[in-house]
Amino acid sequence: MHWFTQHADQIRRPRNLIIGGVLLLLVLTATVLARPFSGRAAGSPPFHDLTSYIAWVQSHHKAPFDRDGSLSSNKGGAAFIKKTQGKAPLAAASSAAAANIQVNQDRNPWPKAELGAAVNPANGSDYVVMENDFRQNFDHEIYHTSTDGGLHFTDDSATVGVDGFANAPYNFQSDPGVAFDSVGHSYISFISGNLIFDFINGYLNQDTEVDMVQGFANGQYTNITPTPIDFQPCNGLLTGTINCPAILDKPLITVDNVPGSPNEGSIYVYYTLFCNGAGPTGTDPCIDGSATIPPFSSAILESHSAGAGLPFSTVALVSGSFTQEQFSDMVVDSHGTPHMFFDDFTNPLAVNMYESTFSGGAWTVNATPVATFTYNGLNNLNNWQFRDAGAAAPGCGISKDTAYCAFSAQQIGSGKIESTPSVYVAKVNTLTGASTTHRVNNDAFGDGKDHFFAWATVAPSGAVYVGWYDNRNDPFNVKVEYFVGKSTNGGSSFATQKAVSTASFNPCTGFPGCGFFGDYTQIVSGPDGVVHAAWSDTRDGASMQVFSARVTW
């Protein structure tokens, strides 16, 4: 069996479709999520009849929740384009530096996990956070805008696109990305998709689309219609052929804000495509824009626009000849050159992180990996069951021509191995491709503690900050805190690191069955030198909310 298919549940976490209707209904009823199901069939072979489709689902989909492999909710099929404004008096400005501010403004227990964030490069007071949010009883993107440096937030719904095949709004969204340009526009990106499994009419629809929505007034509001970047059909009759050549996943977004850059203001959207196989037999490659992706493989793709309101380019291949790729993040160097970092899972024994550079209108992959590492999961199954494969993803920041990409691993290269993951940062010279890797968390090596969902950012001073979840302070390894580490020696060590969450919490509390805690959590820095950390938090013992803190040390 192909390694990538064999390990799909650990690495790719295919979106679940129908994992035992009776079991699902029992779980949903017990957790007040009694609704139809949602998910995707990424990595699956082509489906030519219902029997083979269900057989594949039953043998490959093991986690009941969220479109990425956790148990998410049906997405209902209705348009949710509501907007609620208002600023709650959450904390006084005098205590903001030490305070934990609740970002979401609703007052319900529905989980909120997986965070994108950005700060206006021209004004550090403008800060936007967006999350996967289940408050409407389905997975939807909610964004929050602060115009006072993270003291108060609005609570706004992202718009929903319309699927041309189903002739209805998409019924879920996921995977938030946020960016700003230097003239006050915000940009949000996400996956839109369906889980329509209609037994009455004998119809399946799991179409996916990468969408971008432009924001205005320093992120305070956004367009009511999204800009589709890429669309892949996955639909058909249950009694006939189900056409599902490809599935899209994990879009993020970056804007070139480098002064004097020849592409200043350009907007880059990038993501993973899983090719299930195209053509009448399902064994042909997937063709997407100028990219050709072999069947039963995956690749990193990208499309860009020259600026606000301008069209996006033809989709292009980022990951070159590699064919088992996932998880990408992009930075722009001091010359305005984009650099993409992504994970390659070809080797069953180790992950290779590669760099691809956009120059002369094409992406070129550096032949030497940025980092080679082993990631074997959190190994904390006695306490947690949520998906954690995203901990291996690069979360990157840049200072001039030096990029810093944070990730979790049990082993770097052939070095010493530990049973639980630590956080590392790969330091990359984007001009030469030379790289070194350094451990971030400074607790004892091999102490059995978990460190995961890391992201890096760089302040204007050049100080490197990394944020991550950490259970080092709980002797039972159940509760985590959100930690931030600071390096003043170019990422070689992080002498200053501490919890910025003012309470520890059990990540399993907020989602039914401990099925989902997100795949990433971004930390961002502003032009004023303030670093903003945001994380999912279950401190109340009953729900999963979003909190943020200003890091000024």
NUKEKE-45388 format. One record per residue: x, y, z of N, C-alpha, C in turn. Coordinates in steps of 0.05 Angstrom, whole numbers, plus 5000, padded with zeros to 4 digits. Layout:
<kollums>
XYZXYZXYZ ...
</kollums>
This chain:
<kollums>
501749765000500050005000501850255000 500950454986502450704985502750815013 505250905020505650995047503851225055 503551415036501951645043499051575049 497951385033495251295039495151145065 497150975069497150815093497250975118 498551205117498851375141497151625140 495051615125493351845121492251945147 491451765165490251855190492252005208 494851945205496852085222497752345209 497952345182499252575169497152755157 495352645141493552815126490852845139 490152665156487552685170485352745151 484552555133482452615114479952695127 478452855113475952955125473952725125 472752685148470952465152468352515138 467252295129464752315114462452195130 462251935130460051805145461251585163 462051625186463251415201461151285219 459651105207457650965223455451155232 453251155217451151345223449951315251 449651075261448451045288450351155309 452951075307454851175327454951475326 454951595303455151885300452852015313 450351915308448052045320448052025350 449051805361449251775390451251985401 453552015388455452205397454452485396 453252555373452252825369450052885389 448152705394446052755413447152795441 449052625448450252645475451652905479 452653025458454253275460452753525450 450253505447448553715437449453815410 450453625394451253685366449653515348 447053475353445453285338444753395311 446653355292446253445265447753265246 447153285220448653125201451653195202 453153045189456053035192457453205171 460053255175461553395155464353295153 465553325130468253225126469053215097 471253075091472153045064473552785060 473952715035475252455029477952495017 479552665028482152715016483852465017 485352414995487052194994485651934986 483151944981481651704975482051634945 481651384938481551314909479051424896 478851424870476451514857474051334865 471751454868469351304876467551274852 467151024844465450974821462850854828 462450784854459950684863459750714893 457350704904456950754932458250554950 458250304941459450094958462450134963 463950204942466750254945467250504961 465550694958465750954972465550905002 463450755010462950705039465150525050 466050335034468150155044470750315049 471350505031473750665036473450835061 471150955064470651125088471050965113 469750725114469850565139472750475145 474350435125477050335130479050555135 478450805128480451015131479751235150 477151275155476351505172475851405200 477551485219477351385245476551595266 476951845260476352045280473752175273 471752175291469152285284469152595283 470652795283469753075285471253265266 470253485257471353695240472053595213 471953765194472453695166475253585162 477153635180479853545177480353295192 478253165203478652915217477652925245 476553145254475253145279472253135274 470653115294467753085289466453355286 466053465264464853715263461953685258 460753905256457853905254457053935226 454553855220453553905193453554205189 453754275166453954555160451354665150 449354515152446654625150445754715123 447354815106446554885079445255165077 445355325098444155585096446355795096 445656035086447656245085447656385113 450056435123450256575148452056815143 450857035137452357275131451557495151 451657425176450857615196453357775206 452857995218455058155228454158285254 455658245275454958365301457258545309 456758785316458758975324458559025354 460559145364460559225392463159155406 463859315426466259275440465559235470 466159005480465558955508467759065526 467059175549469059285567470559055581 472558945568473858705578476158765598 477658975593479959025611480759315608 481859415629482859695629485459705615 485959925601488459955586490959935604 490660025629493060025646494059735652 492259535651493059265657493359085633 493259215609493059055585495458875581 497858965588500258805583500158535597 498958525620498958275635496258125632 494358245620491658135620491357925599 489557735604488557555583485857655575 485557725550483157845539481557635524 479057605530477457415514476757545488 477557415466477257525439474357505429 473257265430470557225420468557355439 466457475429464557635445461957495449 461557255439459157105445459356985473 457056885483457056775510455956495510 456956325491455956055490458355865491 457855605497460055415501461155285476 460155355453461055215428464055255424 465455055415468355065413469255255391 471655365396472955555378475855475377 476855375355479555275354480755315326 483355335325484955385301484855675294 487055815298486956115297488856225276 487956415261489556585244489556865256 491757015251491957285262493857455246 493457715248495257905234494958175247 497158335245497258615255497758795231 496459025230496859225209499859315210 501359285188504159365189504559665191 502359815186502560115188501560215215 500160045230498960145255498659905274 500259885294500159655312497659635328 495859835328493359825342491359645328 491759585302489759435287490659145287 488958975298489658695303487158525297 487458325280485158155272485857865279 483957735292484057445298481757305286 482157075274479956925262480156625270 477856495275477956215284475756045271 476255785271474055595266472155605290 469655655285467755705306465255545302 464255405323461955235321459455355333 459555615339457355735354454655725338 454755715312452355695296451555405290 452755225306452254945304453354825278 455354955267456854835245459554985244 461454885230464154995229464155235210 464655465222464455715207466755905216 467556095199469656275205468556535217 469456595241468756845255471357005258 471257265252473657425256473057655275 475157745288474957935310477058155305 476158405305477858635299478258795324 480758865330481359055351482759295339 481859525346483159775337484659915360 484859775383486259895406488459705416 489659565398491959395406491259145421 488859045417488158795430486758815456 485759055463484259095488481259015485 480159075462477359025456477058915428 475058745424474658625398471758635389 471458635363468758595351468358295347 466058235337465357945333463757935307 465057835286463957855259464057595244 462057545228461957305213463157345185 464857155177465857155149463657085130 463757185106461757125086461956835077 459856745064459756465054459456475024 461056315010460856294981458656104973 458056104947455955944936457155734917 456455484922457455264905455655234880 456955264857455455254832454254984826 455554764836454454494831451954454848 452054524873449854484891447754704890 448454934877446655164875445755254903 447555254922446955334949449555424962 449355584984451755654998453255415008 455855425009457455215021456555175050 456654935060455654895087457754855109 460254905103462254945124464555105114 466055215133468555355127470655265148 473155285141475355195159477955325151 479955295168482755355162483155655157 483055825177483256115174486056215168 486256415151488756565147488156855147 489957025157489457315160491957465151 491657685137493857855130492958145127 494758325128494258615123496058715101 495258925086497159075071497759335086 499459505074500359735089498559975085 496359945071494560175067491760125079 491559935098489159905113487259695104 487959525085486259305077487059055093 485058915103485658645114484758445093 485758195096485057975078484757725095 482657585090482257325104481957105083 482956875089482756645071481756405087 480456215073479355985086478555785065 477955535074476755335057473755355060 472355355038469455315038468855035027 466854905038466354635028463554535036 462954305026460354175031460753905044 458753835060458253555065455253525060 454553455036451753395029451653095023 450252945040449952665035446952605036 445752625013442852625010441852355001 440952195021439951925015437251935000 435652145005433052164992433352194962 435052374954435452424926437852274914 439352124931441551974922443852144912 444652344927446652534918448652594939 451252604931453452674949454852924938 455553114955457153344947459053414969 461653394962463753474981465753664966 464653844950466254034936467954204956 470354284948471954464964472854704948 473154934961473955174948475655344966 477855444956479555644971478455914965 477756064986476556324984478256534997 478256774986479557014998477457235000 477357375023475557595027477157845034 476658065020478058315026476658465048 478258585066477158755087477959045083 476559215098476859505095477059635122 477659885123477760045147479359915169 481859835161483659705180482559455192 481159305175480159045183477459045197 476159275199473659295215471259155201 471359135175469158995161470358875135 468858685123469758545100467558535079 468458475054466558435032464458225039 462158255026459958055031460157835011 461957844992462357624973465357554972 465957294972468757214972469857214943 472457214941473857174916474756884914 473656714897474556444895477356424883 479156284895481856254886482155984870 480955774881481055514868478555364876 477655184858475255024864475754744853 474954544869475254264861472554124867 471354004847468853854851469353584864 467453504880467353234891464453174896 463153064875460253024877459352814858 456952724861455852534842453452384854 452252204838449952044847450951794861 449551734883450351504899449951244883 448251254863447751014847449451014822 451151214819452851224795455751284803 457051454787459851524792460051774809 461751754829462251994846464952104836 464752344825467152474813468552634835 470852544844472352684865475352684859 476152824838478952814830480852944850 479953144865481853294882480353424905 481853474926480753614950482853824958 481854064966483554284974483654305004 485954405015486254415044488254625052 487854725076489754895091490755145075 489055325067490055565054490955775075 493155895070494056125085494556355066 495156595077495256835060497457015071 499057135053501157315060501157555040 501757795051501958035034504758135035 505758225012508458345009508258635019 509258695043509258965054512059075056 513858975039516659065040516959325025 517759545039518059805025519959785002 519159884979520859874955520859614940 519359424950519259164936517959204909 518959074888517659094862514858984861 514158824881511458704883509958794908 510659034918509459124943506359134940 505059024960502059014959500958754947 502758584936501758334925500658154947 498658004940497257824959497657534949 498757364967499357084960497556904976 496156724962494556514975495656244968 496156074987497455814982496255604999 496355354989494755135001495654864990 494454655001495054384992492854274974 493654134953491653984937492353694940 490353534947490553244948489253134922 490853004906489752884881488952594885 486352544883485352274885485452114859 486052264837486052134811483852234793 484452324769482552434751482052244728 480352334709479752174685477751954690 476951824669474751624671475351394689 477951324692478651104709479751194736 479951454740481051554765483951514768 485451484747488351434749489951644734 488651854724490052064710490952274730 492952444723493852654741491652874743 491853024764490053264768491453504754 489953644739490953894726489554124739 491154304751490054544765491654784757 490554954740492055184730494455074713 496855164720499255074706500554834720 499254734741500354514757499254244748 500954044747500153764742501053604767 499053474779499553324804498853034799 500752854803500252564798497952464815 496652244806494452134822495552014848 493952024869494551924895497052064907 497152324903499352484914498252754923 500052924933499153184941501353384935 500553644933502453854926501654114938 503554304940503054574949502654744924 500454894924499755074902499555364912 499655554893499555834900498355994878 496956214886495856414867496256684880 496756894864497257154875495857374859 495557594872494357834860496258064864 496358254846498158484848497258684869 494858664879493958854899490958834904 489959004922487159004930485359034906 483458854903481358864882482258774855 484758684852485758594827485558294824 485458194799485057904795487357734804 486857484810488857294818490057144795 492557064797493956934776493056644773 493856524750493356234746494756084769 493455874779494555714800497255584790 499255594808501955494801502855294822 504655114813505754914830508155024846 508054994872510255094889512254874895 511354624899512954414911514454244891 514654334866516354204846515553914841 517553744840517153464834516353294858 516353414881515553264905512553194904 511752974915509052874911507552794936 508652844960507352774985507553015004 506353244996506753495010504253585025 504753725047502653845062503854055080 502054245089502854455108504854645096 504054895092505855095080505555355094 507655515094507555785104509555955088 508956205084510556375066511456625080 513956715073514956975082516057125058 516357385061517457555039520057685050 522257655035524757765045525058065039 527358175047527658465045527758565016 527958384997528058454968525358414955 523358334971520758284959520458004947 522257824953522157554942520657364961 518657224951517157044968518656774972 518456664996519656405002517556235016 517055995005515055815017516455585031 515455515054516455285069514255085072 514854825067512854615067514054355076 512354175085513253905094512953695072 514953535070514853305051514853045067 512852875061512452625076513252375059 514952415040515652185023517151965039 518852045056520451865072518751775096 518151515099516451425121517851445148 520351495148521851505174522351795183 522051995166522652265174521152465156 520752695166519552915151521753105141 521653185116523553385106522053645101 522953855113521854125108523554255086 522154345065523554465042522754765040 524554905026524055185018523755204988 521755354979521355414951521255714947 522655814927522956104923521656184897 520256404898518856514874520656724861 521656664837523356844823523056804793 522957024778522657004749519956884741 517956914758515356814751514956514756 516756384770516556094775517556034803 516455814814517355714840519555504836 521755534851523955334850524555234878 524654974881525154844907528054804911 529054894934531854844941532254544945 534354434934534754144935535354034963 536354214980537154125007534854195026 533954015043531854075062532754285082 530954445090531454645112531854495138 530254285142530454125167529453845161 530653645173529753375172529153285201 526753185205525953125233523952895234 523652795258521652585263519452695281 517052655273514752735290512952495292 512552395317510952155322508452205339 507652455340505152525355505752595383 503652665398503952765425504452535445 503652295438503952065456502752115483 500452235483499052295508496152195507 495851955496493251845491491651795517 492951765539491551725564489851975572 490752205562489452455569488052595545 489352585522488352725499487952545475 485952605459485452445434485252615409 485652875412485253055389487453015368 486853085343488753065322491053265327 493553175322495753355327497853365305 497153245281499053235259500053515251 498353725255499153995248501454105264 502153965285504554055301507054035285 507153865264509453845247509654065226 507654225224507554435203509454665210 510554795190512155035195510455285200 511055425221509855685227511955895227 512056075207514456235201514156535205 516356655211516656945211519357015197 519757275192522257345178523257615188 525857645189527257895194529157945172 528658145155530258205132530457955114 532857825114533157585097533557325113 532757335138532957095155530157005163 529356765155526756655163527056475187 524956465203524856285226522256125224 522455865223520155695221520055505245 517855525261517555365285515955115278 516554895292515154645289515754465312 514254245315514754055336516053795325 517753675341519153425332520153275356 520353015353521652845374524652815368 525452865344528352825336529053005313 531353125314532353285292534653125278 534253065253536252915238536752645251 539252575256539952335270540652385299 539752605309540452675337538852515357 539152595382537952445404534952475402 533452255409530652245406529352255434 526952375436525452375460522552265454 521152185475518552055471516352255464 516652495473514652705468515952935452 514353095438515553295421516453545435 518653655427519553925435518954105411 519254365416518954575395521754645386 521954655359524554745347523954975328 526055115322525855325302528155285281 527355285256529355265234529955555226 532455625228533455895220534655875192 533456025173534155995145535156255133 537456245120538356475104537056455077 535156635072533556615047535156685022 537456795025539156865002540856624993 541656465013543456235007542155965011 539955955026538755705033539955565057 542155665067543455545090541555555115 541555345131539755335153540955185177 540055255201540655125226538055085241 538054895259535654835275536354845305 534554965321535055005349532654935365 533054815388530854755407529955005420 527255035423526155275434525555235464 523855045471523055015500525554925516 525755055540528255015555527854835580 525554685581525354475601527154245594 527554055612529453845608528753675584 530853605569530453435545529553155555 527453045542526552785550524952775575 523752995584522253005609519452905607 518652815582515952705579513752915576 514553155571512553375568512053425538 509653535533508753585505508953885498 509853945474510154215465509154215436 507054365429505854325403504454575393 503754575368502454795353504055055356 506555035347508455265350508255455326 508855705330509055905309511156105316 512556215296514656415301513856685289 514856895302514557165291517057315299 517557535285519957695291519057985296 519858105318519258385324521058565308 520358825306522059015292524859035303 525258965328527958975341529658745331 528458545318529958305310529658075329 528358125352527857905372525957705360 526557455363524957235353523157135375 520557115370518657015389517356755377 516956565394515556315387513356265408 510956195399508856125417508055835413 507155705435506355415433504855335458 503455115457502154995480504154815494 503954815521506054675537504754575563 505354315570504254205595506454155615 508654295614510954245632510254285661 508254455667507654515695505554345707 504554155692502553965704503853695708 504053605733505353345738503853105725 501253155719499652935707499452965676 500753165665500853205636498153245623 496253345638493553375628493053665619 493853855636493254135630495554275616 494954455598496954605583496754905590 498855045584498855335584499855425557 499255675550500355785525502955935532 505155835521507755945527508756115504 510356315510511756475491514756485499 516456435479519356455484520556685467 522556815478523857035464526856975461 527857025437530656995431531857265423 534057335435535457575426538157515413 538557265407541057185393540457035367 538457135353537857025327536756745327 535256665348533956405349535756185359 538256245368539956035377539055925404 537956095421536756005446534556195454 532756105472530456265480530556275511 532256455520532756475549530356565564 528756735552526356835564523956685553 522656535570520156395561518456345585 515856385581514056345604511156325593 509456235610506656215603505456495602 504056565580502556815579499656775585 498656525584495956475593496056475624 494056615636494056645665492756415679 491956215665490755975677491555735659 491955505672492355265657489655135651 489554955631486954855622487354585608 485254425608485254165595484154205567 485854155546484854205519482554025511 482153805526479953625519477253725529 477253915546474654005558472754115538 473654265519471854425503470654305479 471554065470470453945446469453665452 467153595443466053325449467953105441 468452925460470152695454473052765451 473853015458476653095454477553075425 475653125407476253065379477753275364 477953525375479153745359480153955377 482654045372483754275386485154455365 484354435340485554595319487954455308 489254585289491754485276493954685279 493354935285495455145288494355375303 496155535314495455785329497655985323 496956205311498956395302499656605323 502156675324503056905341504157115321 503557365326504257575307505457815322 507057975307508358215319507558455303 507458685317506658935304508959135301 508459345286510659545282511359695308 509659675328510259815354511859635372 512659395363514259215379512659035397 509959065398508258895414507758635399 508158405413507458145402504758055413 503157955395500457875403500257575401 499657445424499157165425496157115428 495156915413492356835415492156535416 490356425431490156135434487356055442 486655795437484155685447484555605476 482455645492482755635521480255515534 480555315551478255195564478255235594 479355465603479755505632477155495648 474855545636472355535651471455245657 472855055646472254775651469854675636 468654835618466254745604466154815575 467854995566467655095538470455155527 470555215501473055285488472755565477 474155765488473956035479476756125469 476856365458479356475447480256705465 482756685474484056895490486457005476 487257245484489557375473491057525495 493657565490495257715509497357875493 497958115503500058285492502658205506 504658145490507258085500509158315495 509958445516511558695513514458655524 515158415533517858375544519658275522 
</kollums>
